[in-house]
Each structure stands twice: as structure tokens, then as C-alpha cells.
């Protein structure tokens, strides 16, 4: 897939440009998810789960791991 990335002044990627034909293919496969995103509707159960995880992280910072360490752990 021929993607293009937009970066901020530090070189951090901030956005991606997807060719229109690929976007249409994705939206056809995942209509329900795209509809929620475009309508900015996030189901309550997702909001509740995110809040639960944030609360847990605040109360148990010792259980948190670095993003890259987490990715490395998943790859193993």
C-alpha cells in the first residue's frame, strides 16, 4: 500500500494519507467501525473499559511498562 505520512517539526508522525481506493476497501470491510469513528460515537462499554484501565493505571503505576517493552513482550 502506498501510504504517505505527515510529521511534526520533531519528525514525529502525526497523520497518514491512505490512497482513496484503499480507504474505500477498508470502509467496505469495516462499515460499523468507520460509522462510529465518523460519527464520533464510542460505545459505552468501550468508554467504561478505557476509564477502568485509566483508573487502574493511576492507582497502580508500578504495574505499568514502557510502550516499547510491551511491544517487545508481545513479539516474544
N, C-alpha and C positions, 0 to 999 in steps of 0.2 A: 504494500500500500504506500502511496506517495504522500506522506504527511509533511506538513510544514509546521515549524514551531515558532512561537513568538517568545522573546525573552526580555527580562527587565534589564536595567542598567548594570546589574551584577552578573548577568549571564544566566540567571535562573529562569527556567522555562515557566511561562505564565499562561500560555494558551496553545492550542493546537488547531490547525486548519486541516480538515478532512475533505478530500475530494467529494463533490456532491453525489456522484454515483455511489460511492461507498457509504455516505451518510444515509442515502435513501435505502440502501440494502440493510443497514443496521436498523433503521426505523421500522422497516417492514418486519424484521425478525423480532423486534422488541417494542412493539407498539405501546404496551401497557406502561413500561418503564419510561419511555420517551414522553408519553402523555402526562405522567406525574411530574417529570422534570420540567416540561414546558409550562405546565400549569402551576408550578412551584408547590405542588401538593405532596407532602410526605406523610405516609400513613401514620396514624397514632402509635401503632406498635413499634414502628421504627424510631419515632421520636422518643418514646419511652425507653427503648433499649439504649439509645445513644445517651440519654440522660442518666440512666442507671450506670453505664460504663464511665461516664464523666464523674459521677459522684464517687464511684469506687476508686477511680484513679486519684481523686483529691484526698480521699481518706487513707489510701494505701500507696503512697508514692514509691515505697521501697519495692513494690511489685512491678513497676514499670521498667521496660527495657528500651534501649535505643532502637529507632526505626531500622537501621541497617543490621543491627544484631538480630532483630526479629525476622527480617528477610533472610538472613544467613541461616537462622534456625529452621525456617520453613524449607529452604532449599536442601537442608540435610535430611 
